Amino acid sequence: MAKSKGARIVITLECSDKSLDIATKRKRGVFRYTTTKNRRNTPNRIELKKFCPSCNCHCTFKEIK
């Protein structure tokens, strides 16, 4: 029988900046990061500031399902 992984789950973070400024855009599309979080310590959706190569700046990334 397999062991359970515990409270840590894999989540996906997506860039929340939807601006269409062509001068600052590098390429089309939505950029996403994957990471893990502890479900017991942070039951709500998290938001992190990370670098987005599509926007070419540090943006807020929100957890999606």
Summary of the structure (lengths in Angstrom):
residues: 65
radius of gyration: 14.9
end to end distance: 28.1
largest distance: 54.8
contacts: 130
relative contact order: 0.36
helix: 0%
strand: 45%
